[in-house]
Structures are given as structure tokens and as C-alpha cells.
Amino acid sequence: MIDEARLITSSLRVADSAWGADAASASRADWVRLADHADAHSLTPILYSTWADRIPESIRDRFIRAYRDNEIRNANIKNELLEIHHLLDQSHVPHLLLKGWSLIDRLYSDPAQRVLYDHDFLVPEDCAQIGHEALLNAGFRPLPTKDQWIEKHLPSLWRNDGYKWDGYLFDPNYPRPVELHLQLWETHWRGLDVHPLPDPFTRAQTKTIAGVPMLVLSDEDTMIHLAMHFAGHLIEREARLNQLLDLARFMQLKESKSPTSLNVREIDSTALNWDLILQNTNVANVTRFVYASFFLAHKIFHSSLPPEPVWEKFEIQTPPAFRDWLTDHGEYDVLTSNYRQRRKGKDYELTFLAARSLTERLGIIRFAAMPPAAQLMAKYETSSRAALPFLYVRHFVERSVEYGRGHSNPLTNFIPNFDP
């Protein structure tokens, strides 16, 4: 699989990408396996757009279908985005569009290249319920209870209308969840000493998105958010290469002296304020995760790195054990990642490697052994806090069974000899 993964990513590099050097690899590739991997990483449409007639005839129809269905899907998403934006405006709910169509408009010349899954907005906490009610009144309905313990956004909503998914990843009719975020990531994520990004609304900027003016994160905050988005999925074992490609293309757009190599619709080479990026990642205590994403985007897609003095500060804020893992295993891990086949305990291993203090390591252990009360109450579908002692007992029993026969506890392998 690694050869097919490298063929995929080498053709999508934001600098020095070329098919010629990979022609021999393409002739030897298992194209069915390559297409499966591209599907899982949401890259099939952009690969069709990039490779065109170089795709073998025997599998070309699969790539064409993915591209054309995603084109229809994104047209639906664009119309829905405009409707949601209008609903929130009419309800006087300030909102920043996160990722989504703003990435298409800025980073991709063809909307069909980028696969979108949901609509994410950052809203002030005191207005969030108003926006939620406006969506409910417009016919959006709660998703099933999966992950309702998450605190960074209100419960997800969508218009399902009886739709049943058949497993096809580019189905134009797949309903899109809407998430109103209160924060960009979870506070004290996985027991770590992680804090919210300070005051993103004060730095927000207006961009023309889907043809209308919308508020989005500042470029500096967008860079941090894209990096944290990928790093979060990396730790949780759900990383997809399209998430890292977004970061690489945004980095190249902002930092390259020749951003036209990206073939984007709008050139934007306004200089980033790297001191502000470093300051805000330090305040939120997420510098190590942003470092990880920058490192991997550079390694896999050849994007630029921050200026050397800034990069050195990122390195200093990242635990050596985590840096070593990224250097020795990071690229292979991302290229071969499969969210359908997660390795038990790997999420805890990476969280421990990224921990910066004994306090954080103890927080990770507490998170594993005693998850937040709200998480357990959502998991077991109860609103009774009186039931919490019984829920914890049930949780401990289930964890013991999960890591029972043939499965070691994911924490015990990393506590004794941890290198700070």
C-alpha cells in the first residue's frame, strides 16, 4: 500500500510535483487498491482532475464517477451553505465559517476537487442556542447520539429525510451535518493542558465565499485551525490525507514566492504574522500539535515551513519523544492510515508522547480511567447525575473486557520509561 500512497501524494505536492518521476511506479501500481486508498482519504476527485487520461482505462470510470458525483454534491452543499448563512444572519447570530467552502474558494481551482462533509461555524456562546433553534425551525434535526459528549460544538443537526447510506463515499445526496462551534477544539483534550484559541472573533476577516461576504478566521488563525484539525485526527487515528493537503496548500499559498503553482483561482501572498501564530499557539498550549502538522505537510506534500527562527521555537515547544516519533514514523503512519482499522492504544501512545509535563501525563491517565461525567452520561443515554457511580463501574468493566484477552492496557506501555 505504501507505494500506491506515495504515488498519490507525490502527484499532489504543492511544490515540485510531477508525473514523470512516478511513471514507473504508476505502471506497477495496484490501481484498485490505490483507488480504495484514495477514496478513504477523500482524494479520488482531485486525482481524476490531476491525472486525467493517465488513469488506466480499466478503472477510469470509477474516478470519473467520483469526480462528477462530487461536483453535484458540492453544488448542493453550496446552496445549503448560503441558506444556513442567511438563517444565522436573520437570527442575528454572528458566525465565522470554518473550513468548508472557504477552502474551496481559496485553495482549489475547481470545486469538484475538494470533498466536503459538513458545515462548521464558530459562534459566540451567548448566541449559540438562538442559532441552534433557527436551524431546528428550518427543518434540521439532531443526528444520532454518537459523540454528543463533545463540548466544542452544540449537538450536530442535519436534514436526513429518511436517507439511508449505502457506503458510497461521494453520494451527492448524503445529508450534511451542521455544527455550531463554541470553540475550535476541546478544552483539556484527552486530559492534556490544552486551552481555547484566544479571541478569534477579534481577528476575523470578511471574504467573499460562495459569492457572498462572510466572516472567516484570520489567516493566522486559519493556519492554526487547519493544523490542529489534522493533528487532532492524527492522534484520534482518523487522519485523512485531504486534511493535510488543505494545510499544505494554504501554507504554500501564503508563503510561496510562486503560489501560481497551486493553480488556485485567487492569489493571496499577504505575509503571515508568525509571531502572532506562535504567541497564540503558546497561549492555547497547542504549539506541539501545530508543529506536528507543519512537519508532516512539509514531509508529504513539500509545503513550506515557517521561517527558521520561528520553526526553532516550534521545535523547542515540542517534546523530543514526539519529535522523534514524527521523524521516524510520522510519514509512514499518515500515508498508510486507515480510519476503519485503528490500532488499539495508539491514540494513548501518541498523546503520551506529546505530553509536556507530569501533570499532563496524569491528566491522560485520568481521562482514560475516568472520562468526564458528561461523556459517560451521553454514552449511556442518561441525564441523571445520581447514576454516575454506577456508570463509572460499568465503564471500568467494559474497558477491562476491551483490553482483556490479548490486549494490553494502552497506558502501561508508556508510563515507566517516558522520555520528557
Wavefront OBJ file of the C-alpha trace (Angstrom):
o trace
v 0.000 0.000 0.000
v 2.867 2.384 0.697
v 3.844 2.571 -2.988
v 0.310 3.499 -4.010
v 0.104 6.057 -1.201
v 3.364 7.679 -2.280
v 2.149 7.793 -5.882
v -0.986 9.593 -4.720
v 0.799 12.189 -2.602
v 3.746 12.814 -4.906
v 1.370 13.862 -7.673
v -0.362 16.305 -5.319
v 2.724 18.009 -3.921
v 2.347 21.758 -3.703
v 5.927 22.185 -4.908
v 7.928 20.073 -7.358
v 5.042 17.768 -8.204
v 5.426 15.895 -11.468
v 4.061 12.735 -13.013
v 7.178 11.878 -14.969
v 9.233 10.756 -12.000
v 6.383 8.455 -10.941
v 5.608 6.906 -14.326
v 7.373 3.664 -13.422
v 5.532 3.467 -10.094
v 2.236 4.072 -11.875
v 2.868 1.179 -14.236
v 3.433 -1.167 -11.291
v 0.634 0.143 -9.076
v -2.327 -1.911 -7.967
v -4.936 0.580 -9.169
v -7.882 -0.981 -7.384
v -6.009 -0.755 -4.089
v -4.879 2.770 -4.992
v -8.478 3.825 -5.701
v -9.652 2.321 -2.407
v -6.972 4.281 -0.548
v -7.805 7.475 -2.446
v -11.487 7.036 -1.576
v -10.699 6.590 2.126
v -8.620 9.787 2.110
v -11.196 11.755 0.050
v -8.726 12.359 -2.787
v -10.329 10.485 -5.700
v -11.968 13.566 -7.303
v -8.789 15.669 -7.235
v -6.740 12.730 -8.522
v -9.064 12.409 -11.514
v -8.706 16.147 -12.146
v -4.918 15.924 -11.783
v -4.216 12.684 -13.652
v -6.895 12.852 -16.385
v -6.133 10.318 -19.147
v -3.178 8.811 -17.257
v -5.576 6.666 -15.239
v -5.810 3.139 -16.674
v -8.898 2.546 -18.760
v -9.918 -0.395 -16.586
v -10.597 1.844 -13.588
v -11.095 5.288 -15.100
v -14.887 5.150 -14.819
v -14.579 4.852 -11.044
v -12.547 8.064 -10.863
v -14.879 9.855 -13.294
v -17.922 8.879 -11.247
v -16.342 10.129 -8.019
v -15.448 13.452 -9.646
v -18.844 14.042 -11.264
v -20.836 12.969 -8.206
v -18.728 15.228 -6.017
v -19.390 18.077 -8.428
v -23.144 17.603 -7.898
v -22.681 17.088 -4.181
v -20.757 20.346 -3.812
v -23.365 22.287 -5.775
v -25.911 21.079 -3.199
v -23.552 21.967 -0.360
v -23.021 25.470 -1.715
v -26.772 26.134 -1.848
v -27.210 24.767 1.674
v -24.322 26.889 2.965
v -25.962 30.041 1.623
v -29.249 29.046 3.258
v -27.613 28.443 6.656
v -25.656 31.684 6.417
v -28.930 33.523 5.725
v -30.702 31.789 8.625
v -27.984 32.780 11.069
v -27.917 36.328 9.710
v -31.686 36.643 10.060
v -31.390 35.383 13.646
v -28.656 37.966 14.373
v -26.155 35.249 15.279
v -22.563 36.285 14.466
v -20.788 33.377 12.777
v -17.431 32.519 11.233
v -17.353 29.878 8.527
v -14.752 27.222 9.385
v -13.006 25.305 6.582
v -15.629 24.029 4.124
v -16.408 26.229 1.147
v -13.909 28.855 2.246
v -11.149 26.323 1.465
v -12.622 25.591 -1.947
v -12.749 29.274 -2.827
v -9.185 29.916 -1.688
v -7.281 26.700 -2.354
v -8.887 24.859 -5.275
v -9.443 25.995 -8.838
v -12.293 23.520 -9.321
v -14.926 22.980 -6.581
v -15.309 19.317 -7.578
v -11.734 18.599 -6.434
v -12.431 19.019 -2.704
v -14.712 16.646 -0.822
v -16.816 18.337 1.884
v -18.637 16.551 4.684
v -20.327 19.126 6.882
v -20.890 22.798 7.657
v -18.881 24.193 10.583
v -19.425 27.643 12.068
v -17.865 29.332 15.076
v -20.480 31.291 17.038
v -20.374 33.237 20.320
v -21.534 31.086 23.212
v -24.281 33.524 24.219
v -25.850 33.302 20.732
v -25.361 29.622 20.023
v -28.743 28.372 21.244
v -30.511 31.014 19.162
v -28.724 29.742 16.053
v -29.495 26.151 17.006
v -33.200 26.926 17.338
v -33.198 28.710 13.967
v -31.804 25.583 12.306
v -34.333 23.348 14.065
v -37.146 25.640 12.916
v -35.821 25.372 9.349
v -36.163 21.583 9.366
v -32.763 20.428 10.577
v -32.881 17.562 13.058
v -30.422 16.077 15.592
v -28.082 13.334 14.430
v -27.969 10.030 16.306
v -26.367 10.335 19.754
v -22.803 9.394 18.674
v -20.238 11.784 20.236
v -22.851 14.008 21.876
v -20.475 14.328 24.832
v -18.319 16.661 22.721
v -18.319 20.147 24.217
v -16.637 22.183 21.466
v -19.884 22.382 19.479
v -23.619 22.029 20.055
v -25.272 18.742 19.016
v -24.975 18.271 15.252
v -28.035 18.780 13.071
v -28.939 17.654 9.566
v -31.814 17.095 7.159
v -31.879 13.342 6.798
v -35.414 12.876 5.399
v -35.190 9.109 5.657
v -31.939 8.823 3.707
v -30.083 5.518 4.086
v -26.400 5.495 3.167
v -25.145 2.589 1.045
v -21.444 3.153 1.791
v -20.601 5.155 -1.358
v -18.352 7.974 -0.160
v -19.229 10.519 -2.869
v -23.011 10.169 -2.841
v -24.444 13.567 -3.893
v -27.487 13.017 -1.683
v -25.650 12.293 1.553
v -27.045 14.810 4.108
v -24.568 17.291 5.546
v -24.378 17.816 9.323
v -24.262 21.389 10.636
v -22.140 22.123 13.705
v -22.229 25.375 15.633
v -18.867 25.527 17.396
v -18.251 27.306 20.661
v -14.517 26.534 20.440
v -12.163 25.370 17.696
v -11.081 22.316 19.691
v -11.853 20.617 23.002
v -10.510 22.283 26.131
v -8.323 19.827 28.115
v -8.455 17.494 25.135
v -7.689 13.887 26.142
v -6.616 15.102 29.590
v -3.955 17.477 28.236
v -3.487 21.064 29.373
v -4.988 22.467 26.167
v -6.900 25.757 26.106
v -9.083 27.613 23.577
v -7.592 29.885 20.948
v -7.825 33.410 22.407
v -10.398 35.807 20.910
v -10.681 34.591 17.269
v -13.635 36.950 16.586
v -11.430 39.989 17.220
v -9.153 38.957 14.334
v -11.839 37.686 11.930
v -11.869 38.939 8.364
v -14.505 39.202 5.650
v -14.041 37.151 2.484
v -16.282 36.523 -0.492
v -17.351 32.918 -0.004
v -19.754 31.180 -2.397
v -20.342 34.610 -3.934
v -21.350 36.468 -0.762
v -19.402 38.242 2.009
v -18.833 36.002 5.030
v -16.724 36.192 8.153
v -13.866 33.705 8.376
v -10.917 33.213 10.697
v -7.903 35.431 10.143
v -5.168 33.857 8.036
v -3.075 33.260 11.146
v -5.970 31.589 12.957
v -6.871 29.599 9.835
v -3.331 28.235 9.758
v -3.568 27.199 13.407
v -7.030 25.691 12.963
v -6.084 23.624 9.904
v -3.011 22.336 11.717
v -4.966 21.475 14.852
v -7.730 19.855 12.805
v -5.267 17.445 11.206
v -3.285 16.849 14.405
v -6.467 16.039 16.306
v -7.420 13.412 13.751
v -3.846 12.101 13.750
v -3.983 11.449 17.491
v -7.511 10.064 17.325
v -6.445 7.731 14.468
v -8.806 9.290 11.945
v -6.297 11.269 9.852
v -7.028 11.724 6.161
v -4.560 12.990 3.618
v -7.016 15.536 2.223
v -6.942 17.324 5.597
v -3.166 17.589 5.407
v -3.355 18.703 1.771
v -5.541 21.647 2.839
v -2.852 22.765 5.261
v -0.064 22.291 2.723
v -1.907 24.294 0.055
v -2.747 27.083 2.495
v 0.842 27.241 3.693
v 2.094 27.368 0.124
v -0.461 29.997 -0.842
v 0.703 32.264 1.975
v 4.428 31.553 1.979
v 5.489 30.606 -1.556
v 7.069 33.115 -3.900
v 5.281 31.304 -6.732
v 1.773 30.457 -5.457
v 0.558 30.149 -9.054
v 1.983 26.620 -8.954
v -1.105 25.686 -6.937
v -3.453 26.599 -9.797
v -5.819 28.449 -7.462
v -8.373 30.994 -8.531
v -7.165 33.858 -6.322
v -3.564 34.627 -5.443
v -3.052 35.758 -1.858
v 0.538 36.118 -0.735
v -0.082 38.608 2.102
v 2.567 37.907 4.705
v 1.591 35.942 7.775
v 2.288 37.294 11.237
v 4.288 34.338 12.513
v 4.925 35.962 15.884
v 1.160 36.120 16.414
v 0.754 32.475 15.373
v 3.429 31.392 17.811
v 2.029 33.581 20.568
v -1.499 32.206 20.215
v -0.427 28.570 19.946
v 1.627 29.033 23.102
v -1.303 30.612 24.969
v -3.512 27.684 23.942
v -0.638 25.242 24.643
v -1.054 23.590 21.228
v 2.292 24.535 19.648
v 3.477 20.898 19.621
v 0.437 19.775 17.610
v 0.767 22.612 15.123
v 4.447 21.642 14.793
v 3.428 18.043 14.009
v 1.082 19.096 11.208
v 3.553 21.559 9.676
v 6.251 18.884 9.784
v 4.085 16.254 8.081
v 2.687 18.643 5.461
v 6.244 19.556 4.522
v 7.390 15.930 4.513
v 4.487 14.545 2.484
v 3.340 17.418 0.266
v 6.552 19.536 0.169
v 4.886 22.661 1.541
v 6.917 25.490 3.019
v 7.916 25.600 6.670
v 7.699 28.678 8.899
v 10.737 30.997 8.881
v 13.728 29.335 10.546
v 13.742 31.392 13.797
v 10.033 30.651 14.259
v 10.455 26.980 13.367
v 13.151 26.608 16.005
v 10.718 27.911 18.619
v 8.098 25.414 17.468
v 10.658 22.638 17.882
v 11.591 23.772 21.397
v 7.911 23.648 22.439
v 7.518 20.078 21.126
v 8.618 17.173 23.369
v 11.676 15.351 21.943
v 9.903 11.971 22.135
v 7.066 13.302 19.966
v 9.517 14.859 17.508
v 11.397 11.562 17.270
v 8.188 9.652 16.537
v 7.252 12.142 13.814
v 10.704 11.831 12.240
v 10.891 8.041 12.413
v 7.266 7.006 11.900
v 5.074 10.015 11.127
v 5.170 9.949 7.332
v 4.581 6.199 7.072
v 1.814 6.379 9.691
v -0.096 9.063 7.783
v 0.431 7.555 4.332
v -0.900 4.180 5.425
v -3.537 5.359 7.893
v -6.922 3.695 7.742
v -9.670 5.023 9.993
v -11.530 1.723 9.560
v -8.680 -0.279 11.119
v -7.474 1.603 14.172
v -4.738 0.106 16.308
v -5.836 -0.174 19.922
v -3.925 2.096 22.263
v -2.056 4.039 19.572
v -4.060 7.147 20.414
v -2.849 6.971 24.017
v 0.723 6.311 22.911
v 0.751 9.474 20.790
v -0.963 11.507 23.495
v 1.718 10.433 25.990
v 4.494 11.275 23.527
v 3.027 14.758 23.111
v 2.633 15.384 26.858
v 4.878 18.155 28.179
v 4.694 17.536 31.917
v 3.951 15.016 34.630
v 0.688 16.841 35.270
v -0.376 16.250 31.672
v 0.540 12.568 31.854
v -1.556 12.203 34.989
v -4.365 14.017 33.182
v -4.176 11.490 30.340
v -4.400 8.611 32.800
v -7.382 10.218 34.497
v -9.075 10.772 31.135
v -8.584 7.102 30.244
v -9.743 5.793 33.599
v -12.375 8.385 34.478
v -13.761 10.189 31.451
v -15.765 13.384 32.045
v -19.182 12.869 33.616
v -20.912 14.447 30.603
v -19.224 11.933 28.315
v -20.449 8.963 30.362
v -23.956 10.372 30.675
v -24.156 10.799 26.907
v -22.579 7.397 26.246
v -25.144 5.618 28.438
v -28.012 7.936 27.483
v -28.987 9.243 30.893
v -29.387 12.716 32.365
v -29.218 11.502 35.979
v -26.062 12.550 37.797
v -27.088 10.252 40.640
v -26.332 7.333 38.325
v -22.705 8.391 37.802
v -21.128 5.946 40.310
v -22.816 3.055 38.535
v -21.825 4.434 35.120
v -18.165 4.534 36.152
v -18.338 0.935 37.355
v -19.900 -0.108 34.056
v -17.255 1.861 32.164
v -14.408 0.156 34.073
v -15.869 -3.282 33.378
v -16.238 -2.557 29.662
v -12.690 -1.194 29.461
v -11.373 -4.310 31.178
v -13.146 -6.506 28.652
v -11.965 -4.347 25.735
v -8.331 -4.627 26.809
v -8.770 -8.167 28.091
v -7.686 -11.256 26.239
v -4.738 -10.489 24.017
v -4.947 -6.716 24.516
v -2.689 -4.886 26.922
v -3.730 -1.702 28.610
v -2.640 1.108 26.236
v -1.239 3.167 29.098
v 1.068 0.654 30.753
v 3.476 0.547 27.815
v 4.332 4.222 28.041
v 4.333 5.343 31.670
v 7.547 3.832 33.121
v 10.161 4.864 30.567
v 8.632 8.023 29.162
v 11.258 10.457 27.854
v 10.076 14.030 28.615
l 1 2 3 4 5 6 7 8 9 10 11 12 13 14 15 16 17 18 19 20 21 22 23 24 25 26 27 28 29 30 31 32 33 34 35 36 37 38 39 40 41 42 43 44 45 46 47 48 49 50 51 52 53 54 55 56 57 58 59 60 61 62 63 64 65 66 67 68 69 70 71 72 73 74 75 76 77 78 79 80 81 82 83 84 85 86 87 88 89 90 91 92 93 94 95 96 97 98 99 100 101 102 103 104 105 106 107 108 109 110 111 112 113 114 115 116 117 118 119 120 121 122 123 124 125 126 127 128 129 130 131 132 133 134 135 136 137 138 139 140 141 142 143 144 145 146 147 148 149 150 151 152 153 154 155 156 157 158 159 160 161 162 163 164 165 166 167 168 169 170 171 172 173 174 175 176 177 178 179 180 181 182 183 184 185 186 187 188 189 190 191 192 193 194 195 196 197 198 199 200 201 202 203 204 205 206 207 208 209 210 211 212 213 214 215 216 217 218 219 220 221 222 223 224 225 226 227 228 229 230 231 232 233 234 235 236 237 238 239 240 241 242 243 244 245 246 247 248 249 250 251 252 253 254 255 256 257 258 259 260 261 262 263 264 265 266 267 268 269 270 271 272 273 274 275 276 277 278 279 280 281 282 283 284 285 286 287 288 289 290 291 292 293 294 295 296 297 298 299 300 301 302 303 304 305 306 307 308 309 310 311 312 313 314 315 316 317 318 319 320 321 322 323 324 325 326 327 328 329 330 331 332 333 334 335 336 337 338 339 340 341 342 343 344 345 346 347 348 349 350 351 352 353 354 355 356 357 358 359 360 361 362 363 364 365 366 367 368 369 370 371 372 373 374 375 376 377 378 379 380 381 382 383 384 385 386 387 388 389 390 391 392 393 394 395 396 397 398 399 400 401 402 403 404 405 406 407 408 409 410 411 412 413 414 415 416 417 418 419 420
